[in-house]
Amino acid sequence: VYKRQVTQTDIKRDRVDYAASCNMEGMTMLFKGYANFHGNRLEGKMTSDMNTPLGPMVMKTDYQGERIGECSP
């Protein structure tokens, strides 16, 4: 059973800041990140703090994306 919750969103014209939490089978994950918008593309960073069976872990992710087609209705 997964329990997810968005805990923060701050959406601006050229940026979004966000935070979320997820509990998956007793493993708790906290996510915090941002994305900067550049026309048809974006780039951002996210940090995930996880309480795993192996102990606490931190994952740092850099990501980017681009729009590749028209939006569907």
Secondary structure, DSSP 8 states (H G I E B T S, - for coil): -EEEEEEEEEE-SSEEEEEEEEEETTEEEEEEEEEEEETTEEEEEEEEEEEETTEEEEEEEEEEEE--S----
